[in-house]
Amino acid sequence: MTPAMRASAPPLDAVDVRLIDRLQGDLPLSERPFADIGAELGLAEDEVIERLHELLGQGVLTRFGPLFQIEQGGGCYLLAALEVPEAGFERVAACVNALPEVAHNYRREHRLNMWFVVAAETAEAVEAACRRIEQATGLVVHRFPKQREYFVGLRLPAGAAAGQGHGAV
């Protein structure tokens, strides 16, 4: 979430916090997963879907979808980073995030302050996306091909973002 989005997003209510926390894993494999989640949380299926749309529209959530091992499906991905001048950070983030090949994007407190994943069907398509980013931003995309795979179970408690938990997101 960009600082501008964070500042303009309304505070999360308790239902949104519970919904975000619940949606961070183990989505039911059923014909109506949102109805199943709604039943767990005491919500109607339509309310779960509407709240999810609102959270995405407000920028509270930037993405909702499955994570795949792309290589198992025949695809390719690459971890990449940019060194972005602070004055242009929002513009560059919008440019990077506009590419369908970019899975997610993170700001870091480091010389390489923008990190993202580029995923496509082939290594050539990944490289082409990196070149498009370089052309559009005038910045060098630092490419970090995978050497080993690790599983990191990342869950970000929504209560912390809403000021209702410990730590900060």
N, C-alpha and C positions, 0 to 999 in steps of 0.2 A: 504494500500500500504506500503510495507517495505521501509526503507530508501534507500536501494540499488535500488529498482525499481523506487522510486521517483527521484533519482539522474540520472538514465539512461533514463527516459522517456522524449521524446521530448516535448517542450512547446506546450500547447494547442492553436490551432488557433481559431478564432472567431466562425467558423462553429461548431467545436467540443464543444466549450463552450455552444452554443445555443442548440446543440443536447443533451448534457448531462443534461442540465437544463430541457429540454422538456421531456426527458425519465423518469424523477423522479416522475411520477404519471399520472394517467388518460390515460393509453395506450388505444387507440381506440379498441373497441370490434368489429372487422370487419374481413373479410377474408384476408385483406392485411394491417395490422396496420402500417407497415413500409412505405408503399406507402402513407398512410394518413398523417403520420408524415412528410414524405418528402415533400408532397404538402404544408403543413403548413410552412415549413422552406425553400421552394424553392429548394429542392433536389430531385433527382431521388430515387426511392425505393432502387435500387442497391447500391447507394452511402451511404444511411443511414445504410444499412446492412454492407457494407465494412468498414465504419468508426467505427461502433460498434465492429466489429471483431478486427480492429487495436487497439482500445482503450483497449479491453480486452487482446490482445496479448502483448501490451506494459506494462500492469500492471496499467494503469491509472484507469481502472475499474477492480475490482476483481470479480465482479459478476453482472450478469444481469438476472433478472427473477422475477416472481411474488412473493408476500408475501401472504401466506395463513394462516388462523387460523387453524392450524394443528389439534387441538382437534375437530373441526367441522367435519373433515374428518376421525376421528377415530384414529389419531396419538397422539404422546406424545412429549413434549420437555422440556428442562431444561436449565436454565442459569447456566453457569459454569465459574470458574476462576482458574487461575494458578498463583503461585508466581515463576516467571522465572528469574534465574540469567541472568544479562545483556549479559554476554559472550555467552550464549546459546540461546538467544532470537530468532534469525533467524532460527536456527535448530528446536526449539520447535514449532515455528509458522508453519514451513513447515510440520512438523509431524501432528499437529492438523488440518491444512487446507487440508491435504490429505484425511481425513476421509469423506466419503460421508454424514455422519450424521451431520457434522458441517456446519451450515448455514452461519455463519459469525464470524469474529474474530476481536477484537479491542485491541490495546495497550492502557494502562492507566498509568498515573503517580500516582502510589499507590503501596503498598506492593503487592497486588494482581494485577499484571500489564498486564495480558492477560485475556480478557473476551471473551466468545464465547457462542453460542447457539448450543445445541445438540438436534437433532430432529430425531425421528424414529417412526415406527408403534406401538411399545409397550414400556412401561416403562422398561421392561427387556432389550430391544435392546438399549435404551438410556443408561442404566447402563452398559451394555457390552461395549459400545463405550467409556464411561468414564474410565472403567478398561483398555481398550486397550491404551488409552492416558497415563494413569499412568504407564503401563508396558513399553511403548515405550520411555517415557520421564524420568521416575524415580521421577516424581513430583506428589504431591497430587492434585487431581481435587476437588476443593471446589464446592459443588453442592448447587444451590439455587432454590428450587422448587417454582413455581408460587403460590402466595397467593392471589393476586388480579390482574385483567387485566386492563391495561391503554392503551389508544390509543395515540401514540406520532407521530404526522405528521412530520417526519424528512426529510428535503430537504437540501442538501449541495450544495450551488451555485458553479458551476464549475469555474466561473470567479475569485473567491477567490483563488482557487487552482492554477489558471493560473496567479496570480498576477494582475488580472484585476478587483477585487472586494474588498470588505472590509472584514477584518478578515482573518483567516487562517483555512485551513481544515486539 
